[in-house]
Amino acid sequence: MTATAPPAKKTIPLHTKILIGLVLGVVVGIATNLTIGSDKVHGFVANVTEPLGRMWLSAMIMIVIPLIISTLSLGVVGLGDLRMLGRIGLITILCFLFLTALSAMLGLVVMNVFHPGTGLDPAVKDKLMQIYKGEAKDAMGLASGGFNIDLFVKMIPRNPIQAMANGEMLAVIYVALILGVAMTLIPREKAQPMVHFMESLSHIVMAIIELVMRVAPIGVFCLIFSVMARFGYELLLQLLKYVVVVIGSLAVFQFGAYPLVVKFIGGRDPWEFARKIRVVMITAFSTSSSNATLPTTVRVAEQELGLPREIAGFVLPLGATMNMNGTSLFEGATVLFLAQVFGVHLTPQAQLIVVLMSVVTAIGTAGIPSGSIPLLMMVLGMVGVPPEGIAIILGVDRILDMCRTTLNVTGDLVTATIVQRFEKPRQG
């Protein structure tokens, strides 16, 4: 007789563990606040749970600089020379930028209309900012009074290393973009060693993110417990409002904006388009990963939508890296929500910068679950909102990630459809 192998142990998915950490943190934190009181638990929070949570957040922030440098520079290299790509490349990039900026603006508009982060007791807001204010970089000076020409002067750093050390993110983004441009201008054989280095760095950063995310349930528990033990259930009500507003905004873009773009720019019946790509939307929703959905996206584009292979083969892989419409909406909305929670006033100029940063950082977002979180923390710090504030939304990020990934992947197919329409005369 041959021995049968023991059945493989079922492991709990990471997103389920994070959700458990969130629920436990909320329940235990609120119970502690109501029974023991925030004053009596202050020492335990300040010396145990909060430091542990901040250590986990620091591990996330640690990889932001190499993540931006590697992914953005490789994104530019992946484009190649637009003069060589011709109309397909130009139309693709314009569509990506248009859809991403439009979604980010929708996120900000909705947050300005519904204000899900307002309504907290002013004393609670003051206490929040007092506790976390040391971590708010306000590197761009946007929180208090807009910006001036120095903002643009500082984009080009005299010392790139110093800019990275000081967390001057606009300068870091400029360096990453200019590195990518330079690698496309020199002969391929000379650029290839640096391209290989950046690719290796990108893979290493992804591996570090996966390692850090393994302890995310503990980090989320510590952070959310610390917040709830200090502030009780008031923040929980704001969080529920935030989730409803963000999912509603994503739904408006998915079932409102995309059909209009498909009909009037792509020249297709939006309902037929939605029916043919439903398997892609389901796959994206269930995996929360543009990269994992890519094989299905390419197959559906060619077999169901009838897109030429050269267009699908160019637009869709590029979109899985660059075209993050749902992510930009989520980032813009989340920055404004947390600014409302912390009582940080963002001027119209500051919100415009948030839109621009949401577009740029969406390009640098990894196509993996929760890949936008490190870059979102960077944007928070730039507008004077403590990056630790991300703890408030981390536990519900999984469901939001599923929804925004569906937008991301649908946007790739919408762009490919537009490109195919404008290229049709040339193909014939």
N, C-alpha and C positions, 0 to 999 in steps of 0.2 A: 504493500500500500504506500502511496505517496502522500506525504504529509501536506495538508492544505495550509497555505499561507494564512496567517492571522489577518483578519480584516483591517484595512488601514484606518487609523484613528481619524475621526472627523475633527478638523481644527476649526476654531471659530474665526470667521473672517475678520480682518483688521478693522474694517469700518464698524462691525458689530461690537468689537471690543471698545472702540472709541466711544460709541453710543452708550455702552454700559458705563464707561468712565464718566461720561457727561451726566447720565441719570443719577449715578451714585453721588457724584459731586454736588449736583443740585439738591437731591433729597437730604443728604447728610449735612450739607452746608446750611440749608434753610432750617432743618431741625436744630442744628447747633445754634443758629442765630436766635431762634424762638425760645429755646430752652435754657441755654447757657448765657447767651447775650454776646454781642460783638465785642464789647470791652474786655470781657473775661477771656475770650478765645484769641484776643489780639496777639498775645505772645506766641502761642502755638502756630498761628498763621504766619507771623512775621519771621519766625525762626525755623520752621519746618516745611510746611506745604508751599508757601510762596517761593522760598529759595529753590526748592526742587522744580517747581513749575518754570521759574525763570531760567534755570539751567537748561531745561529742555528747549525753551524758546531761543536761548543763546546759541544752542546747537543748530537751530534752524537758520538764524540770522547769519551764522558763520559761513554758510555756503552761498549766500546771496551774491557776493562779488564774483567768485569763480563761475557761478551759474550764469550771470549776465554776460561776462566776458566770453564764455564758450558758446552759449546758445545764440546770442545776437550776432557774433562774428560769423559763426557757421551759417546762420540764416542768410546773411548777405552773400557769403560765398556760394551757398546753394542757389541763389538767384543767377549767379554768373553775370555776364555782361548783358545788360538790357538791350543794347544795340544788336547783339547776336540773337537774343530771344525774340525781338521784334514785337509785333502787335499782341501776340498771345501773352508774353511776359508783362507788357505794359497794362493791358486790360485786366489781367489777373491781379496785379499789385494794386491798381486803382480800386477794383472791387473789394479786395481785402480791406484796404484802408477805409473805404466808404462804409462798409457794413460794420466794421469794428468801431469806428467813431460814432456811427449812428446808435449802436447798441449802448455804448458807454454814456452817451447823452441821454438816452431814455432812462437809464438807471438813475442818473442824477436828477432828472426832471421828476420822476416818480417819488424819489425820496424828499425832494423839496415840496411836493404837493401833499404827501401823506404824513411826513415827519414821524416815522415810527420810533425814532430815538428820543423824541422830546417827551415831556410830561413827567420826568423824574423830579423829585424834590430837589430844589437848588442845593440844599445841604448835602445830599447824596452826591451830586455832581462835583461840588467843591471837595468832598472827601475823596472821590475817585481821582481827581486831578492831583490832589495833594499826595496821594499814595504813589501814583505812577508818573508824576511829572518829571522825575529825574531821568526817566527813560525816553521822554519825548524829545527827539532831536531838533525838530523844527528847522531842519537844515536849509530850507529854502526861504524861511521867513514869510511864509504864506498865511499862517494862522491869524496874524494880527492885522495886517494892513496891505495885502496885495504884494506886488513885486515890482521891481524896477529893472533898468537896463543891466544892472550888475548880475542879475540872474542869468542873462545870456552870455555875459562876459565870462562868468565862472564855468560855463559849460565846457570851455576849452582849457584844460588844466596845464599849468606850467610843469607840474610834477605829477604825473599820473599815479605814481605809487602813493604819494601823500594824499591825493584825492581819494584813493581807495581806502586808505587808513582812516581818513576823516569822515568816511561815509557820504561823500559828495556824489550822489547817485546820478545826477545829470551828467557830470563829468565822466563817470564810469561808463554810462551808456554811450556817450560820444566816443570814448576810447574804443569800446567794443565795435561800434559801427565803423569807425575809421579803419580799424584793423581788418575788418571784413572787406571793406572797399579796397584797401591796399592789396589784399591777397588776390583780388580779382584783376588787379592792374598789372601785376608782374607775371612772368611766364609760369605756366602751371607747374613745371618741375621744380621751380624755386619756391613756390608757395606750398607745395605738397607737404614738406616736413611740418610746417606750422599748422596746416589743416589737420594732419594726423595728431599733432599735439592737442589741438583744441577738441578734436573728437574724443581723444582719450580722456581729457579733462572733463568733458561733458558726461562721459560714461561713469567716471569716478564720482562726480557730483551726484548723479542719479543714484548711485549705490549708497552714498552717504545719506541722501534723503530717505532711502528705504530703511537704512539702519536707524535713523532718528525716528522715523514713523513707527518703528516697532515698539518703541516705548511711549508712543503718543497717548495710549490710554491712561498711563500713570501721569503724564504731563498734563493732560486735559483734566483729569480728576483733581490734581493739586491746584491747578489754576482756577477752575470753576468753583471748587470748594472754598478757596480763599475769597473769591468774589462774593459768593452767596453767604458765607459765614459773616462777612462784614456788612453786606447790604440787603440780605433777605430776598424776598420774592419779587420785589419791584423790578429788578433787572430781568427776571424771567418773563414778565408780561411784555416788556419791550422786545425781548428776543422773539416771542411768538408773533408780534406785529411785524417784525423784520422779515421773518420767514415767509409770512403770507404775502407781503408786499413784493419781495424779490421773486418768488415763484410766479406771482401774478404778472410781474414785468417780463419775465422770461417767456411766459405763455403768450403775452401780447406780441412779443417780437416773433415767436415761432409761428403763431397762427394768424398774425395780423400783418406784420411787416414783410416777412418772407413771401407770402402769397402775392402781395402787391408787387414786390420786386420781380418775382417769377413771371407774373402776367404782363406787366408793363415794360419791363426791361429784358427779361428772358424770352418773352413771346410764347409762353406755354400756359396750358390750363393748370392753375395751381392745385386743384383738387386731384387731377390725374397725377400730377407731379408728387403730391403727398402720398397718394396710394402706392405709387411705384417705389418710393423710398422708405416705406414704413418699416421694413426689416432693418434698415440702417439706423433709424431712430430708436428702435427697440434695442438693438445691439449697443448703441452708444449709451443709452439710458442705463442698461444693466452693467456695462463694464466701466463706465466713467472714464474712458480712455479713448482719445482720438486715434492714438497709434494702434491700439488693439482692434479698433473698428475699421481701420484702413483697408484691409483685404476685402471686407464686405462692401465698403463704400465703392471701391474700384469696380468690383463685379457688378454691382447694381447700376453704376453709371454707364457701363458699357452694354450690359445685357438688357436692362429695363428702360433706361433713358435713351439708349442708342447714341451715346456720346462717342466721338472718335477716340481711339486708343491713345493717340499722341496728346490730346487735350486732357483726358482723364489721367494719364500717366504723369503729366506735368503738374496740373492744378491740384489734384487731390493730395499727393504726398507733401507738396509745399504747404497746402492748407492745413494739414495735420500738425505742422510746426508753427505756421504764422497766423492763420486765420482763426482767431479765438473770439468770436462775437459774444458768446455767452459769458466767457471769462471776463471780457472788458466790461460788460453790463454789471456782472457780479462785483467786480473790483470797485467800479465807480460808486455803486449803491452802498457797498459795505464801508468804504471810506467815509461817505457822508453820514451813514447811520452811526458809526462809532464816534464821529465828530459831534453828532447831536447828543449821544449818550454822555460824552465827556464835557459837553458844553463848550466845544471849540468852534468858534464862528469862522466859517470859510466864505470869503468874499467871492463875487462872481469870477474875478480873475483867478483866484485860487482854485475854484471849481473847474475852470477851463484847463488849468494845469493838471488837475486830477484826470480830466478826459484824455489829455495828451499822454499822461503817464500810463493810464489804463490801456491805451492803444499800444504804446511802446512795450510795456511789460507783458501784455498779452502775447506779443510776438515772441518774447523770450520765455514763455511758459512751457514747461515740459508737458508733453501729451500723455501724462499719467495721472491717476487719481490724486487729487489735492496738490497738483503740481504748481498751482498759482499761489499757494499760501506764503512761501518765503518772499516772493516779490510783492505781494500785497502788504506784508509787514514793512517792507521798505517804503512803500508809498505812504503808509500811515505815519511813519516817523518823519517823512518829508513835510507833512502838513501839520505837524505839531500834535498828532494823536499818538499816545503811548502804544508801541507795538504790542505790549502785553494785552491790550484791549482785544486782540484777536481771540483770546481765550473765551470771550463771550459767545463767539459764533462757531468755534471749532467743532463742538459736538454735533451741530446740525449741518455741518458742511457737506456730509456725505450725500444727503438728499439734494442739496443745492448743486453739488458737483455732478450728480446724475442728470439734473435738468440742464445745467449750462453746457455739459458735453454734448447733449442732444442738439443744442443750438449751434455749437461749434461745427459739428459734422454736417448738419443740414446746410450751414453757410458755405461749406466747401462745395457741396453739390449745386447750390444756387449759383455760386461763382462759375463753376464749370459750365453750367447751362448758359449763362450770359456770354462767356467766352465763345462757346460753340455757335451762338446766334451771330455774333459779330464776325466770326471767322468763316461762316458758311459760304459767303460769296467767293472768298479766296480759295476755299477747298474745291469749289466747283470749277 
